[in-house]
């Protein structure tokens, strides 16, 4: 596995290729994030740096900065600086509506900032996108590494997605697929591999959780799985014993957790096992990527045997496949003495690759950076350069990626272990 100079050489090669795509890059913009003649630009991350996601976000920021260092902090002719924002609060221990709203205005106010990598949570992104969309010097580009809620880019709930784009110009893109596909993949795995007959679907009553629970329930029903109950769990409850007694009475042979570990997921998993038994026993436990990448979950003995889907490819897969992602992971471990937490940090870098490619094609203004993604041929990072090991191609009409990889994992020996890649149509 390559380390040190080989990793740097690979990253510099990627930067050079991105620079060759530049069709502007002369720093001639007069607004929209760049002073006339300036070749110094800022990109940012917008992540929850407090609470249950803190270690995951810290790994993401470190990996992005490592990648930027390897490519010389350059995109085309521009010198790039990274600024980090926190969208969580200590009081909530999670992303916060007010913090997300403030960050959005701060992004716009930071005149040298041209694009945002984030957010981690779809609900936070739904707050920020309209503000960035109405930036008088923009719209301002935001690219997420983890948002899977379909409504950000396609018809889902009432008014979606158009209500997020007041100017009628798209400015949100993502490099992971959406929950309508993740739900399908989870349902197919439950039906074909776990042999589930009756499922009880829970959700955390949050934007992401409601969406992925809806998608799973609809897909499961179409496959012939009987959905015997659907209910929300309250993240503020001290325990869920009564909830799982209801699940037990329903005759379900599987519980689907539509939501995030941040929503008191640890207590939920503990009480599931306490009332319904081991996760690989007669009543299985299946969760989406909102439960992926949390060290505290993996430390729980009760997490053993639970299956988790992830909207992408895992570190384990990427290391095995080799390529740019494996080399960057090796460089991270050499620098920090351990692997990054979960698979999202590498996808954070993939989102930054899209941003850097857009900057390289721009004249340094916010509008031109956004236009590089949403007009013309859009942005495509070839598979041999992408840290995800797959071509990252953004559809300029929607902001969605064409990649639809869904990985199924099982928690075993305190780790998320690869089971299979579940294909979706």
Beta strands, then each sheet from edge to edge (+ up, - down):
strand 1: 40-47
strand 2: 74-75
strand 3: 78-86
strand 4: 88-89
strand 5: 94-95
strand 6: 113-118
strand 7: 141-144
strand 8: 172-174
strand 9: 198-203
strand 10: 226-232
strand 11: 254-258
strand 12: 284-287
strand 13: 307-310
strand 14: 380-381
strand 15: 392-393
strand 16: 407-412
strand 17: 415-421
sheet 1: 2+ 3- 1- 6- 7- 8-
sheet 2: 4+ 5-
sheet 3: 10+ 9+ 11+ 12+ 13+ 16- 17+
sheet 4: 14+ 15-
end
